[in-house]
Amino acid sequence: MKRAAAEIIREYGPFEDVDGVHGVTYDGSQVWFAGGHRLVAFDPDSGAPRRSIAVAANAGTAFDGRYIFQIDGSRIRKIDPQTGSVIAVIPAPGDGVSGMAWAEGTLWVARYRERKIYQIDAGTGEVLRTVESDRFVTGVTWTDGELWHGTWENDASELRRIDPHTGEVSMILEMPAGIGVSGLEAAGRDRFYCGGGKSGKVRAVRRPAGPA
């Protein structure tokens, strides 16, 4: 297992009128985050907010290439980002759900205190696979065939690359002291966007290059 210090390359925010940054996702041009009572999109180049959608948004967020999925308690809403309309609602895999990611037709949803990640059917919510962790799980993301998740426990946060079948950890990026990770999203080949919880910030962290 490799271990390294996380390199923060940029900070965004804090943003106005949000109670914290929870889930984070990226639609290819703008970063979206769950800000409590609304989804907020901002330009990753300028950092300026672009638009928002009024919806309960206090946990994980994911984008499938067309729609945004947003956790709200024990359910997940499928939202058209162009109109803000809710297209569908599916059950979340239990209470205490936190991070969420989209990958190859399914959603990967974390349950924070249970230290588990569930792969679920994006149409029905049926659980297809369960991956166990040994840390509280916050954000989840897939990138280039790699599953990563954030942790936040005992005032320490990490980004972890894990085996999606066994949960075995192959790499850990340690966040600086006092900086937590709520949501997590990979963007391109060189960075992650990390929600900063009550700080109201989103941080860009360099994604390590090289083979797994």
ChimeraX attribute file (.defattr): number of C-alpha atoms within 10 A of each C-alpha:
attribute: neighborCount
match mode: 1-to-1
recipient: residues
	/A:1	9
	/A:2	11
	/A:3	11
	/A:4	12
	/A:5	12
	/A:6	17
	/A:7	16
	/A:8	17
	/A:9	11
	/A:10	13
	/A:11	16
	/A:12	19
	/A:13	16
	/A:14	15
	/A:15	19
	/A:16	10
	/A:17	11
	/A:18	17
	/A:19	17
	/A:20	24
	/A:21	32
	/A:22	32
	/A:23	35
	/A:24	36
	/A:25	33
	/A:26	25
	/A:27	17
	/A:28	10
	/A:29	12
	/A:30	16
	/A:31	21
	/A:32	29
	/A:33	33
	/A:34	30
	/A:35	29
	/A:36	21
	/A:37	16
	/A:38	18
	/A:39	27
	/A:40	23
	/A:41	24
	/A:42	21
	/A:43	15
	/A:44	18
	/A:45	8
	/A:46	8
	/A:47	17
	/A:48	13
	/A:49	17
	/A:50	12
	/A:51	12
	/A:52	17
	/A:53	19
	/A:54	13
	/A:55	19
	/A:56	17
	/A:57	24
	/A:58	24
	/A:59	29
	/A:60	31
	/A:61	33
	/A:62	31
	/A:63	24
	/A:64	19
	/A:65	10
	/A:66	11
	/A:67	18
	/A:68	24
	/A:69	28
	/A:70	29
	/A:71	27
	/A:72	21
	/A:73	17
	/A:74	13
	/A:75	17
	/A:76	24
	/A:77	23
	/A:78	23
	/A:79	21
	/A:80	16
	/A:81	19
	/A:82	9
	/A:83	8
	/A:84	16
	/A:85	14
	/A:86	16
	/A:87	12
	/A:88	13
	/A:89	19
	/A:90	18
	/A:91	18
	/A:92	24
	/A:93	20
	/A:94	11
	/A:95	13
	/A:96	15
	/A:97	27
	/A:98	27
	/A:99	31
	/A:100	34
	/A:101	30
	/A:102	23
	/A:103	16
	/A:104	8
	/A:105	10
	/A:106	17
	/A:107	25
	/A:108	25
	/A:109	30
	/A:110	34
	/A:111	23
	/A:112	22
	/A:113	15
	/A:114	16
	/A:115	16
	/A:116	20
	/A:117	28
	/A:118	21
	/A:119	23
	/A:120	22
	/A:121	16
	/A:122	20
	/A:123	14
	/A:124	12
	/A:125	18
	/A:126	15
	/A:127	17
	/A:128	12
	/A:129	13
	/A:130	18
	/A:131	18
	/A:132	18
	/A:133	20
	/A:134	12
	/A:135	17
	/A:136	20
	/A:137	32
	/A:138	35
	/A:139	33
	/A:140	34
	/A:141	28
	/A:142	21
	/A:143	14
	/A:144	8
	/A:145	9
	/A:146	12
	/A:147	19
	/A:148	25
	/A:149	28
	/A:150	29
	/A:151	28
	/A:152	20
	/A:153	15
	/A:154	7
	/A:155	10
	/A:156	15
	/A:157	24
	/A:158	25
	/A:159	27
	/A:160	22
	/A:161	24
	/A:162	19
	/A:163	14
	/A:164	19
	/A:165	11
	/A:166	11
	/A:167	17
	/A:168	16
	/A:169	16
	/A:170	14
	/A:171	18
	/A:172	20
	/A:173	21
	/A:174	18
	/A:175	22
	/A:176	14
	/A:177	9
	/A:178	8
	/A:179	18
	/A:180	23
	/A:181	28
	/A:182	29
	/A:183	34
	/A:184	36
	/A:185	32
	/A:186	24
	/A:187	20
	/A:188	12
	/A:189	12
	/A:190	12
	/A:191	19
	/A:192	26
	/A:193	29
	/A:194	29
	/A:195	33
	/A:196	25
	/A:197	21
	/A:198	15
	/A:199	15
	/A:200	19
	/A:201	18
	/A:202	29
	/A:203	20
	/A:204	22
	/A:205	21
	/A:206	18
	/A:207	19
	/A:208	16
	/A:209	9
	/A:210	5
	/A:211	4
	/A:212	10
